[in-house]
Amino acid sequence: MQCNDEASFADFCWTGNELLQQQILSSLPEKKEHLFYVWGFPGSGKSHLLQAACQAMAQAGHAVAYLPLKLLRNWDPAILEGMADHSLVAVDDIEQIAGHSAWEEALFHLYNRLHVQHNTLIITGQVPPVSTTLHLADLRSRLTYALILQIHELKDEDKINTLQEHAKKRGLELSKSVGHYILNRCARNMHDLQTVLDRLDHASLVAQRKLTIPFVKDVLGV
C-alpha cells in the first residue's frame, strides 16, 4: 500500500517516547534488529511511525512495504508472497487478523523468510504480544522475542504543541487557546486531532479566515 509521503520521523512528537526514538532511529537504518513490535492505544501514532519508517528506509534506497491490515484483512494473504526481498515490511494493526488462520500463518512464514534474508519486520498492535488474541502459537511465540516498544500517549500540552507545529507547516497560526478549545471538545488522540486540523485547514483556505475560537466552533459545530 502507498505510504503517506508527508509522514516523517521529524513530524513525530517523541516527547515521553525517548526510548522508542532511540531504539527505532539507531536500530532501523543499520538493521540491527529484525523484528520490532510497537504497541499503543488507538490514535497514539503507530501508523504515522510505520509510514515514517518506510519513508526513511525508501529514501535511503531500500525496498519497503507498508501493510495496513485494517484495509487488507479481506484480501488473500498470498499478497505477502515475495515480500521477503524487501528491506523493511511494516505491518499495521495485527489484531485485525487475530483468528484468521490463513493470515496468521502467512505472516508467520513471512517473518521467517525475512529473518533468513536479514531483513526487518515491524508490527504494531494495541496491546503487548502476551496479550494478543492471535491463535497461532508459533506466531505469538515469535512476537515475544521481538524488540517490544510502547508508544506512550502524549500529555495535553504536547498534543497542542504538535498541532501547532503541523498547523505552522500549513501556513496556519493556531494559538494555545484555540488548541485547548479543540482538545476539550474533540477526540483527544492525535490521529483524530490531525483529521480535525485537516478540516480546519480546508475551511480556513475556503473562507480566508484565521483560526479563531468562533471560527473553529462554526466549522466543527462544537
For each residue, the residues with C-beta under 8 A, 3 or more apart:
1: 65 66 67 68 71 72
2: 66
3: 7 51 54 55 58 64 66
4: 7 48 51
5: 55
6: 11
7: 3 4 11 48 51 52 54 55
8: 11 12 52 55 56
9: 12 24 25 52 53 56
10:
11: 6 7 8 48 52 165 166
12: 8 9 45 48 49 52
13: 17 45 154 158 159 161 162 190
14: 17 18 20 21
15: 154 155 158 161
16: 152 153 154 155 158
17: 13 14 20 21 151 152
18: 14 21 22
19: 22 23 149
20: 14 17 23 24 38 149 150 151
21: 14 17 18 24 25
22: 18 19 25 26
23: 19 20 26 27 33 36 147 149
24: 9 20 21 27 28 36 49 53 149
25: 9 21 22 28 29
26: 22 23 29 30 32
27: 23 24 30 31 32 33 36 147
28: 24 25 31 33 53 56 57 88 120
29: 25 26 56 57 60
30: 26 27
31: 27 28 34 87 118 119 120
32: 26 27
33: 23 27 28 36 120 147
34: 31 114 115 118 119 120 121
35: 111 115 120 121 122 123 142 143 145 146 147
36: 23 24 27 33 120 121 122 123 146 147 149
37: 122 123 124 125 128 129 143 146 147 148 149
38: 20 46 49 50 122 123 124 125 149 150 151
39: 46 124 125 126 127 128 129 148 149 150 151
40: 44 45 46 124 126 150 151 152 153
41: 44 126 153 189
42: 126 189 191
43: 187 189 190 191 192
44: 40 41 151 152 153 189 190
45: 12 13 40 48 49 151 190 191
46: 38 39 40 49 50 92 93 124 151
47: 50 51 68 92 124 191
48: 4 7 11 12 45 51 52 190 191
49: 12 24 38 45 46 52 53 124 151
50: 38 46 47 53 54 66 90 92 122 124
51: 3 4 7 47 48 54 55 66 90
52: 7 8 9 11 12 48 49 55 56
53: 9 24 28 49 50 56 57 64 88 90 122
54: 3 7 50 51 57 58 64 65 66 88 90
55: 3 5 7 8 51 52 58 59
56: 8 9 28 29 52 53 59 60
57: 28 29 53 54 60 62 64 87 88
58: 3 54 55 61 62 63 64
59: 55 56
60: 29 56 57
61: 58
62: 57 58 86 87 88
63: 58 85 86 87 88
64: 3 53 54 57 58 86 87 88 89 90
65: 1 54 83 86 88 89 90
66: 1 2 3 50 51 54 90 92
67: 1 72 80 89 90 91 92
68: 1 47 71 72 92 93
69: 72 73 91 92 93 94 96 97 103
70: 73 92 93 96
71: 1 68
72: 1 67 68 69 75 79
73: 69 70 96 97 100 103
74:
75: 72 79
76: 79
77: 80 102 103 105 106 107
78: 81 106
79: 72 75 76
80: 67 77 83 106 107 109 110
81: 78
82: 85
83: 65 80 86 89 110 114
84: 110 113 114 116 117 119
85: 63 82 117 119
86: 62 63 64 65 83 89 114 119
87: 31 57 62 63 64 119 120
88: 28 53 54 57 62 63 64 65 119 120 121 122
89: 64 65 67 83 86 110 114 119 120 121 122
90: 50 51 53 54 64 65 66 67 121 122
91: 67 69 94 107 121 122 123 124
92: 46 47 50 66 67 68 69 70 124
93: 46 68 69 70 96 124 125 126
94: 69 91 97 98 107 123 124 125 132 134
95: 98 125 126 127 132 133
96: 69 70 73 93
97: 69 73 94 100 103 104 107 134
98: 94 95 104 132 133 134 135
99: 104 133 134 135
100: 73 97 103 104
101: 104 105 135 136
102: 77 105 106
103: 69 73 77 97 100 106 107
104: 97 98 99 100 101 107 108 134 135 136 139
105: 77 101 102 108 109 136 139
106: 77 78 80 102 103 109 110
107: 77 80 91 94 97 103 104 110 111 139
108: 104 105 111 112 136 138 139 142
109: 80 105 106 112 113
110: 80 83 84 89 106 107 113 114 121
111: 35 107 108 114 115 121 139 142
112: 108 109 115 116
113: 84 109 110 116 117
114: 34 83 84 86 89 110 111 117 119 120 121
115: 34 35 111 112 118 119
116: 84 112 113
117: 84 85 113 114
118: 31 34 115
119: 31 34 84 85 86 87 88 89 114 115
120: 28 31 33 34 35 36 87 88 89 114
121: 34 35 36 88 89 90 91 110 111 114
122: 35 36 37 38 50 53 88 89 90 91
123: 35 36 37 38 91 94 143 146
124: 37 38 39 40 46 47 49 50 91 92 93 94
125: 37 38 39 93 94 95 128 129 132
126: 39 40 41 42 93 95
127: 39 95 131 132
128: 37 39 125 131 132 148 150
129: 37 39 125 132 140 143 144 146 148
130: 144
131: 127 128
132: 94 95 98 125 127 128 129 140 143
133: 95 98 99
134: 94 97 98 99 104 139 140 143
135: 98 99 101 104
136: 101 104 105 108 139 140
137: 140 141
138: 108 141 142
139: 104 105 107 108 111 134 136 142 143
140: 129 132 134 136 137 143 144
141: 137 138 144 145
142: 35 108 111 138 139 145 146
143: 35 37 123 129 132 134 139 140 146
144: 129 130 140 141 148
145: 35 141 142
146: 35 36 37 123 129 142 143
147: 23 27 33 35 36 37
148: 37 39 128 129 144
149: 19 20 23 24 36 37 38 39
150: 20 38 39 40 128
151: 17 20 38 39 40 44 45 46 49
152: 16 17 40 44
153: 16 40 41 44 189
154: 13 15 16 158 159 162 190
155: 15 16 158 159
156: 159 160 180 183 188
157: 160 161
158: 13 15 16 154 155 161 162
159: 13 154 155 156 162 163 179 183 188 190 193
160: 156 157 163 164 176 179 180 183
161: 13 15 157 158 164 165
162: 13 154 158 159 165 166 190
163: 159 160 166 167 174 179 182 193 194 197
164: 160 161 167 168 174 176 179
165: 11 161 162 168 169
166: 11 162 163 169 170 194 197
167: 163 164 170 172 173 174 197 201 211
168: 164 165 171 172 173 174
169: 165 166
170: 166 167 197 201
171: 168
172: 167 168 200 201 204 211
173: 167 168 210 211
174: 163 164 167 168 178 179 197 211
175: 178 179 211
176: 160 164 179 180
177: 180 181 213
178: 174 175 181 182 211 212 213 216
179: 159 160 163 164 174 175 176 182 183
180: 156 160 176 177 183 184
181: 177 178 184 185 213 216 217
182: 163 178 179 185 186 193 196 216 220
183: 156 159 160 179 180 186 188 193
184: 180 181
185: 181 182 220 222
186: 182 183 192 193 196 220 222
187: 43 192 193 196
188: 156 159 183 192 193
189: 41 42 43 44 153 192 193
190: 13 43 44 45 48 154 159 162 193 194
191: 42 43 45 47 48 194 195
192: 43 186 187 188 189 195 196
193: 159 163 182 183 186 187 188 189 190 196 197
194: 163 166 190 191 197 198
195: 191 192 198 199
196: 182 186 187 192 193 199 200 220
197: 163 166 167 170 174 193 194 200 201
198: 194 195 201 202
199: 195 196 202 203 219 220
200: 172 196 197 203 204 211 216 219 220
201: 167 170 172 197 198 204 205
202: 198 199 205 206
203: 199 200 206 207 209 215 219
204: 172 200 201 207 208 209 210 211 215
205: 201 202 208
206: 202 203
207: 203 204 215
208: 204 205
209: 203 204 212 215
210: 173 204 215
211: 167 172 173 174 175 178 200 204 215 216
212: 178 209 215 216
213: 177 178 181 216 217
214: 217 218
215: 203 204 207 209 210 211 212 218 219
216: 178 181 182 200 211 212 213 219 220
217: 181 213 214 220 221 222
218: 214 215 221
219: 199 200 203 215 216
220: 182 185 186 196 199 200 216 217
221: 217 218
222: 185 186 217
